C-alpha cells in the first residue's frame, strides 16, 4: 500500500493550485538544414558452407559433426565513407567521385540534420490574471485518490495581440540570423502541484491499510501468487484507489480588470464545489453506517450523487 504523500486534502491542493500565477514565455529559434552523403562499401568474398553429418562411433553411439560442403558468393561491409556536412541550400556535402575501390559495390544514402544557430526567449508580462476554474463534478469517490492536475489558459484579445506582436518581432530578428525561424509559446504555472495522493476518508484508509498493507495481506498475496490468482487480489486492492484528472483554468488579461497582478497569487478566488459520485454499493454501505451511528452524515465530503 502506497503511503499518502502528505496531510493535504484534495480541497487544499485544488485551492493552492488555483492561487498559483501563470507564466508565459515566447521562444524563438533560427536554424538551417545540413546534409551529407554516406557511401557504404561492400566487397564480395567466398563464404564457406558446412553440412552436418552423422558419425558412427566404434562403441555403437552416434555423433554429429560439421563438414565443409562448398563455397558460395557473399558480401560484407568494408567501410562507410562520409562527406562533410554542408547546408542543404548549398547543395549539401557531396563526394566528387566514388571513394574507395571501384571493384566493390556501393550503397548511397543522404543524412540530414538541423543546426540551430540562434535562440531567444521573451517573457510576456501580462497586466493581471485570475482563476476561473468551475466547480469540479463527477469525481468518483474512493477512499484513496491519486490526482493529476493540469492547467488551461484563457486570454483576452489584448493579450493575444501582445503575444502575436512578440512572436512577429522574434521572427523578424531570427531571419537576420538564419533561414528557418520557428516561434512557440510556453505556458506554465511554477510551483503548482501536478500529482497528489490523498485520503478522502481516514477511517476507510485505515481499514484498507489494515486489510492489505500488513504481514497477513502480503502472506495472502504470496499464496494467491503461487496459485496463480494474485491478479484477483491486486484487482481488489486497486478498486480502493481512484485516479482523477483535474484541470485548473487561468484567465490572463492585458488590462487591470482581474483580481491578481503579474506573477502575484490570486488570494481570493470564488468558491467552488468538489462533487463526488458514489456507487450504489457505496451508498448502501454509508446508509447502514449512518443508521448504526458509525458515521455522521454531516462528515461526508460532498452531496451524494448515485451512479449505476
Secondary structure, 3 states (H helix, E strand, C coil): CCCCCCCCCHHHHHHHHHHCCCEEEEEEEEEEEEEEEEEEEEEEEEEEEEEEEEEECCCCCEEEEEEEEEEEEEEEEEEEEECCCEEHHHCCECCCCCCCCCCCEEEEEEEEEEEEEEEEEEEECCCEEEECCCCEEEEECCCEEEEEEEEEEEECHHHHHHHHHHHHHHHHHHHCCCCEEEEEEEEECCCCCCEEEEECCHHHHHHHHHHHCCHHHHHHHHHHHHHCCHHHHHHHHHHCEEEEEEEEEEEEECCCCCCEECCCCCCCCCCCCEEEEEEHHHHHHHHHHHHCCCCCHHHCCCCCEEEC
